[in-house]
């Protein structure tokens, strides 16, 4: 008893100091996670232009409603009556990473546009919101295509590009169709999942501290990035794809987006594939080819 009387203040001071140190470390760790979540990861960009592949291609600079310059490639060659295909890359990639996509679409006779999302490739620097602001980039491309007389596009996005396509399609209301390959369901869920998958971090306490930092740093609300809500508002044909071996956007989670779709919809698991990178196996090409053909047929009827 006398010990605690003599040393009580010192123990309280030590406990308080330790508490402040722990709180400070948690705050720093949460800040690190917030920076990680909103910073575009550096990725080597292939130095390959579509013109070197024999494609007719115009370099185009788009302007978003919030003033960002978006770099794009416009490949107008295609069969009359076929809708343009707007190709949308994932986080950390660029339009140059999507060569297989627009080569396939051009071979099938579809005009193609591919963009660099803000913060990527040759577009203006930016933090990433993994879909919220990026959907504005998609809207700028949709408006360009209509102004060119190309008509309503089919949006073909992978990962972040798929989420951006869904959000933009919900907002626009008149796209010809959406191919959403490996989208996540909600921003909050994908941050939670990836923190656990990559760093072994549970939601409490670090992510609870990081969430408001993310929103403040990138100036958006996480709950606005919701592919389930977007799918419920899309009445255009929707093809939702998932890689059989994708541990980041696993097929069961991706299927929930398909189930939320309000219009004509299909769900397909790509055999043997992981996340985002596609080998364009025959069955994959057949699935996309058939979906695009059905869109064209529905437009004629």
N, C-alpha and C positions, 0 to 999 in steps of 0.2 A: 504493500500500500504506500509506504513511504517512497519507494522507488518511483511509482507513477506520479506522486505529488512533486517529486524533485525533477522528473524528466518529462512530464506530460506535455509541456509546451514544446519541447524539442521534438517529441514524437509527432505531435500535430503538425509542426512546421515541416518535418521530413515527409510526412504523409501528403501534406498539401503540395509540397514541391514535386514529389513523385507524380502526383495526380496531374499537375500542370505539364510536366515533361511528357507523360503518356498522352495527354490531350493534344499537346503540340505535335507529337510524332504522328498521331492519328490524323490531325489536320493536314500535315505535310503529305502523308501517304494518300489521303483523299484528293488533295490538290494534284498530285502526280497522276492519279487515275483519271481525274477530270481532263487534264492536259492530254493524256494518252487517248481518251475517247474522242476528243475534238480536233486532234492534229492529223492531217493526212500523212500516212506513212510514206517514206521515200521509196520509190520503185524505179528501176531502170526502164526506160521507154524505148521500144524498138524504133530504130531510125529507118522506117519504111513507109513510103507514101503510096497511096492507091495507084497513082499514075505510073509508078514503076512496075505495077502488076498488070498494066495495060487497061486500066479502068479510066473512064472519063470522070474527072473529079475536080470540083471547085473548092478552094479554101474559103471558108466563110467565117466571119466574126458576127456572132449574135449578141444581142443586148437584152439582159433580163429586166424584169419590172423593177428590181431593186438596183439596177445600174451595173451589174457585173458583165464583163466581156466573156463570152463563151466561144471557144474555138471549135469549129465544126468542119467536117468534110461532107460535101453534097455530091452524090453520084446519081445524076438524073436519068441515066439510061435505064430503060425498062419497057415492058410490054404495056401498051395502052390499056387502061382499065384496071391495072393492078395497083393496089395502094402502096405508098412508100412505106418502107420499114425503117424505123428509128431505133438505132442500136445504142444501148446504154451500158457502160462498163461498171465494174465494181470498185470498192474502196481501194485507193492506192494504184489503180490501173489508169488507162487512158484509151482513147479511141484507137490508138495504134496497136493495142493489145487485142482488139476485136476483129482482126483481119479475117479470120475464118468465118465470122458471122456475116460480114458484108460481102465476102466472096461467094458464100452460099446464096445469099439473097439475090445478088446480081446474076448469078448463074441461073437462078430460077425466074429471072425476068422482072424483079422488083427494084424500083428506084430505092436508094438507100441514103440515109443521113446518119452519121456517127458524130457524137460530140465528146468533148472533154468536160467533165463536170468542173464546177468552180473548185479551185485549189488543186486541180489535176492538169497534167499535160501543158498545153499552151494557153489555157484559160487563166483568168485573173486569180491571184492568190486568195485563199480563204481558209478558214477553219471548216471542218465538216460537221454537218448535222445528220449525216447518214440517211438522208431522205427528205427532210423538211425543206431546206433551201434548195437542195438539188432538184426537187420537183419543179421549182421555178425555172431551172435551166431547161428541163424537158418542155415546159410550156412555151418557152421562147423558140425552141426548135419546131414545135407543132405549129406555131403561128407563122414561122418562116415557110414551112412546107405548104401551108394553105395559101400564103401570099404568092408563092411560086406557081400556084395552080395545080399542085401535085395531089391535093385532096387530103382527106383524113388519114393519118398514119396508123400503122400497127406498131405498138411500142414493144421492143424486145430487150428486156433488161436482165442482168445477172446480179445477184446479191444486192448490194446497195442500189444498183441500177434497176433491179426488179421492184424494190420498194418505192423508188422514185417514180417508176412507171405507174405503179398502182395509185400512188397519191395524185399524180398528175392526171391520170385517166378519170379518177373520181371528180376532180375539180373541173376538168374540161367537159366531160359529159358527152363527147361526140367522136372519140377516137374509133378507128375501125376494129381494133382488137388489142389484146395485151398478152404477151408471152412473159410470164414472171418465173424466172429460173432461180431457184434457191433464195427466195425472199425470207426475211424474218417476220415474225408476227407483230411485235411491238418493240419500240426502242428500249423501254425499261427491261423487258424480258431478255433481249439480246445482250444488253450490257451485263445483266445478272449472269446469263449463261456463259458468256465469254470470259468474264472475270473468274468464274469457277473453273472453266475448262482450261484456261491458259495460265492462271496464276494461283489457283486453289483458294480464291478469296470468296467468302460468303457475303451475303448482302449486308448483314449487320456486323460491325458498325460502319465499315469504310464506305460502302456504296451509298448508304443513307446520307453520309456527309458529302459524298462526291456528287450526288444528283443535283442539288441546287447550284453547285459550282459549275457543272456542265451547262446547265441552262443559262447561268449568268455569263459564262465565258463565250458561248456561241450564240447567245441571245435568241433562244427559242424554247418552246415548251415540249418536253419529251413526249408527253401524252398525245401531241399532235402527230407523231410518227407512229401510225397504227394501220398496218396493212389489213387487218380484219375489218376495221371500219371502212377502209377504202374499198375493199372487195364487195362489201354490202351495197356500195353506191355505184358499182360498175355494172352496166347492163349490156355492154359490148361483149363479144366472145372472149373468153378468158382461158388460156392454157397455163396451168401451174405445173412446174417441173421441179423435181427433187433428185439429187444424186443418191443412189442406193447406199453409198458408203460415206455420206456427208455427216461428219460429226459436229459441224458448226450449225448448219440449218438442217436438222435431221428430218427425214420424210414425214414422221408423225406430226411434227410441228408445222411443216410446210402444208400438209394436208388440211390443217385447220383454216388456212387462207382460202383454199379451194372450196371448202365447205361453206364459207361465208359468202362466196360469190353469188350475186343476184341474177346474173344473166346466163346464157349458154356457157358451159364450162367443161373443162377436161382436166384430169390429174394424171400424171404419168411419172413413174420412178425410173430414172435413167440407169440401166443396168451397169454395175461395176464402177460408176463414177463417184468422185468425191465432191468437194466444194468448188463450184464456179468454173474451173478449167475443164473444157469439154473437148473430147477427142473427135467429135463429129462422126461417131459410128453410124452405120447405115440406119439402124433403128431410130436414132436421134433425128437424122435428116428426114426420114419418112414421117415421123411424128410432126415435125415442124412444117414440112411440105404439105401434109394433109390439112393441118390447121389453117395455114394460109390459103389453101385452095377453097376450104369451106367458107372462109370470110369473103373471098371473091364471089363465090356462088351466091351467098346470101345478099350481097350487094346488088347482084343482077336481078334477083327475084323480087 
